[in-house]
Amino acid sequence: MFSTINRSRILATACAATALAGVAGLLIFALTNHSSKASGATVTPSPVALSHYSIFRRAAGPSDELPAVSMIEPGSKALTRRQYIDSSTSSQWAALEGDKLCVVDRFTREGSPSGEPDTDRACNSAEYLETHSEIVVQAFLTGSSSIAPEPGLANTISGLAPDGTASVTLNFTDGSQQTVPVKENGFIYSLGSSAPKRLSSITWTDSVGQTFTEKG
């Protein structure tokens, strides 16, 4: 199965939150975060993540701090690094929250109340990811909020892959595929104006040439 996805929304009204409930893609459930700003706090990072995700070994800069307090788990402290992925619509961070490895995406949804940015995040245990040769992935809807909130549909897929992974191949339930490059351990793919799809699996090759397929 894909890594469990924790989805948090920054919405202006409760009505909007209700209207958007369920639009998340694979294995997403609602989560409201109210944590204090902690991305600059002292964190004991997972040795597994440090060994296999070089993004966290890079020196920190001002843009590596998460811009909103609601982008991490309540009460947690996070080590974060912004990933300069190829996306004109989203900003993405890799985060270590204790022993959890997370991908955090921030974007503006068209028609969202007050134009407030939305946040989607997916996490899994760093130790679990290493043991089971998995990656962190999330699928979600961006763009117009008029898209029907049908579970599983997504027009944006993002995630984290370990060092040595050059690309990932997204396999959709309609039989189509898309190979996406990995940059700074991160990847993102947008369907743009095309209709949302369902992701069935992801295929990637690790640093020693072993190929894996992770099913949804």
C-alpha positions in Angstrom: 0.0 0.0 0.0 1.0 3.6 -0.5 2.3 5.4 2.6 -0.5 6.8 4.8 -1.4 10.4 3.9 -2.3 13.0 6.5 -4.1 15.8 4.8 -4.5 19.3 6.4 -6.4 22.2 4.9 -6.0 25.9 5.6 -9.5 27.1 4.9 -11.2 30.4 5.7 -14.6 28.9 6.6 -16.0 25.7 8.1 -18.5 25.6 5.1 -15.6 25.5 2.7 -13.9 22.7 4.7 -17.1 20.7 4.5 -17.5 21.2 0.8 -14.0 20.0 0.1 -14.1 17.0 2.4 -13.2 13.8 0.7 -11.4 15.3 -2.3 -8.1 13.8 -1.3 -6.6 11.0 -3.3 -5.0 7.8 -2.1 -5.3 6.9 1.6 -6.0 10.5 2.7 -7.8 11.4 5.9 -8.7 14.7 7.4 -6.4 16.2 9.9 -6.4 19.6 11.5 -3.1 20.9 12.7 -2.6 23.6 15.4 1.1 23.3 16.3 3.5 26.0 17.2 6.1 27.0 14.7 8.9 24.5 15.2 10.8 24.0 11.9 13.8 25.7 13.3 13.7 23.8 16.6 16.3 21.3 17.7 15.3 17.9 16.2 16.9 14.5 16.6 16.7 13.2 13.0 16.2 9.6 12.0 19.6 8.1 11.1 17.8 6.2 8.3 16.5 9.4 6.7 19.8 11.1 7.0 21.6 8.2 5.4 19.1 7.8 2.5 17.8 11.4 1.9 20.6 13.8 1.2 18.2 16.7 1.2 18.5 16.7 5.0 22.3 16.9 4.9 22.2 20.2 3.0 22.8 23.3 5.1 19.6 25.0 6.1 18.6 28.4 4.5 15.7 30.8 5.2 13.4 29.2 2.6 13.7 25.8 4.3 11.4 26.8 7.2 7.7 26.0 6.7 5.7 29.2 6.1 2.7 28.2 8.2 2.3 26.7 11.7 -0.4 24.3 10.5 1.9 22.4 8.2 3.2 20.0 10.8 1.7 17.7 13.4 0.4 19.4 16.6 3.1 19.7 19.1 5.8 18.2 16.9 9.3 19.6 16.0 10.3 19.3 12.5 13.5 19.3 10.4 12.5 20.8 7.1 14.1 21.4 3.7 12.4 23.0 0.7 12.7 21.1 -2.5 13.0 23.1 -5.7 10.9 20.8 -7.8 9.6 21.6 -11.3 6.2 23.0 -10.4 4.7 26.4 -11.2 1.7 25.8 -8.9 3.0 24.2 -5.8 5.8 24.6 -3.2 7.2 21.4 -1.6 9.1 20.5 1.5 10.7 17.4 2.9 10.2 17.1 6.7 11.4 14.9 9.5 9.0 14.9 12.4 10.7 12.7 15.0 10.9 9.3 13.3 8.4 10.2 10.5 9.4 11.2 7.0 6.9 13.6 5.4 6.3 15.4 2.1 4.5 18.7 2.4 2.9 20.5 -0.5 1.4 24.0 -0.4 -0.7 25.4 -3.2 -3.5 27.9 -3.9 -6.8 26.3 -5.0 -8.7 28.4 -7.5 -11.9 29.6 -6.0 -10.7 28.9 -2.5 -12.1 31.3 0.1 -9.9 34.4 0.5 -7.3 32.7 -1.8 -5.7 31.1 1.2 -3.1 28.4 0.4 -4.0 24.7 1.0 -1.6 22.2 2.5 -1.4 18.5 1.8 1.1 16.2 3.6 2.0 12.5 3.6 4.1 10.8 6.3 5.4 7.4 7.1 8.0 6.0 9.5 11.5 6.4 8.2 12.5 3.0 9.6 9.5 1.4 7.9 10.3 3.0 4.6 13.8 1.6 4.7 12.7 -1.9 5.8 10.1 -2.2 3.1 11.8 -0.3 0.3 9.0 2.2 -0.1 8.6 5.8 -1.0 6.4 8.5 0.5 3.6 9.5 -2.0 0.4 11.5 -2.0 -2.2 12.2 -4.6 -4.5 15.2 -4.3 -6.6 17.7 -6.2 -5.5 21.3 -7.0 -7.0 23.8 -9.3 -10.7 24.5 -9.4 -12.6 23.7 -6.2 -15.6 22.7 -8.4 -14.0 19.4 -9.2 -16.3 16.7 -7.8 -15.0 15.4 -4.4 -14.8 11.8 -5.5 -12.4 9.7 -3.4 -9.3 8.5 -5.3 -9.4 11.2 -8.0 -6.3 13.3 -8.2 -4.6 15.7 -10.6 -1.4 16.2 -8.7 0.9 13.5 -7.4 4.0 14.3 -5.2 6.4 12.4 -3.0 9.9 11.6 -1.7 12.3 9.1 -3.0 15.6 7.9 -1.5 19.1 8.9 -2.9 20.0 7.2 -6.2 16.4 7.2 -7.5 16.5 9.2 -10.8 12.8 9.0 -11.6 9.5 7.3 -10.7 6.9 6.0 -13.1 3.2 6.7 -12.2 0.8 4.1 -13.3 -2.9 5.1 -13.6 -6.0 2.9 -13.5 -6.8 3.9 -17.1 -3.6 2.2 -18.3 -1.6 5.4 -18.9 1.9 6.0 -17.4 4.0 9.0 -16.7 7.7 9.0 -15.8 8.7 11.9 -13.5 12.2 13.0 -12.6 13.3 13.0 -8.9 15.1 16.2 -7.8 16.5 16.7 -4.3 14.7 13.5 -3.3 11.4 15.0 -4.4 9.0 14.6 -7.3 5.7 16.1 -8.4 3.5 15.6 -11.4 0.4 17.6 -12.4 -2.2 16.6 -14.9 -2.8 20.3 -15.5 -6.1 21.0 -17.2 -6.7 17.3 -18.0 -9.3 15.3 -16.1 -8.2 13.9 -12.7 -7.2 10.2 -12.6 -6.7 7.4 -10.1 -3.1 6.3 -9.4 -2.8 2.5 -9.2 0.9 2.0 -8.6 4.3 3.6 -8.7 7.5 2.0 -10.1 11.0 3.1 -9.4 14.6 1.8 -9.5 16.9 2.3 -6.5 20.6 3.1 -6.3 21.8 -0.5 -6.8 19.5 -1.1 -9.8 16.7 -3.0 -8.1 13.2 -2.1 -9.4 10.2 -1.9 -7.1 6.4 -1.4 -7.8 4.3 -0.1 -5.0 0.6 -0.6 -5.4 -2.2 1.5 -4.0 
